């Protein structure tokens, strides 16, 4: 297992200043976000009524990635930063994960398939299974990345003092009253202990506790102990469940899982809205792809607002997530409008792109709905905040 110090020597350094720590936390927020469309695509391309074990396993991971994204935002706010969630922070798919090394491939949008699961496994690969990075390169596992953040945070607390590190406004924290899902509980970050717990939650849900296949949800949240992300995905990939005594490098030894790879809508993951526009006169796919991306922009606008001083706006994000699911499934049921792609049996897919026009329209809708929700709840309205970049949608 590579240490943070070894990463430092390889050219990807432990953050030594608060500004660098905030930069790394912003990058971590982007890493967590970039995985969400990848997992969404794998899950939503499963044909209804099939691969139920796989569907709910991917769904569980997806919910925990939302938790991770929120905890990172809480930690960034706690150390005096401001989470940035706008159209400038998201790369086009296939996307490179921020600060990743040369051994970490770009991640693309793929339908439910062995190849998609191989991508999922590489994203979640535990640091104990990951080779050391090449000199001058970045991290080779997300766990390594979070280790550098943890080491930097501990050093800064030691060198600067606790109160000079944790200078953020407590009112910017998203708490359990604002957002809950079955993958653990969001909690405020208000100092060293809760910061370390947030980092521990993210790492152990992804790659397991110590040298085990299990996460720490039982200890941290009083929930049932579950497999960490990597091992949930490996069950799907191998078609066999883990036994209670299996170790991380073991092949699963438990009962078989019913996985039928053919029960998915094949897609051309590199499709873009521009590809669909060529066929807008003969197919409804273009309009549906644009409509999906418009709702995606609105969802991210709510999240951005919630992460930047209006935590109760998480409540507006939940129904938008459900609408996004429905719009995605509508897309995946349509043949690809390009006859050449359709001849290969491929279907249309969400592209997770947002144009400047959609960005502006989403920002206006977010402002309007936040204002309406505040009026209905009898909360004071911060007009300056509603017109600021803190509620701009991101792509």
HELIX and SHEET records of a PDB file:
HELIX    1   1 UNK A    4  UNK A   10  1                                   7    
HELIX    2   2 UNK A   18  UNK A   44  1                                  27    
HELIX    3   3 UNK A   52  UNK A   78  1                                  27    
HELIX    4   4 UNK A  114  UNK A  124  1                                  11    
HELIX    5   5 UNK A  127  UNK A  129  5                                   3    
HELIX    6   6 UNK A  142  UNK A  160  1                                  19    
HELIX    7   7 UNK A  162  UNK A  165  1                                   4    
HELIX    8   8 UNK A  170  UNK A  172  5                                   3    
HELIX    9   9 UNK A  192  UNK A  207  1                                  16    
HELIX   10  10 UNK A  217  UNK A  221  1                                   5    
HELIX   11  11 UNK A  229  UNK A  238  1                                  10    
HELIX   12  12 UNK A  273  UNK A  277  1                                   5    
HELIX   13  13 UNK A  285  UNK A  307  1                                  23    
HELIX   14  14 UNK A  311  UNK A  313  5                                   3    
HELIX   15  15 UNK A  314  UNK A  332  1                                  19    
HELIX   16  16 UNK A  339  UNK A  343  1                                   5    
HELIX   17  17 UNK A  356  UNK A  377  1                                  22    
HELIX   18  18 UNK A  383  UNK A  386  1                                   4    
HELIX   19  19 UNK A  389  UNK A  391  5                                   3    
END                                                                             
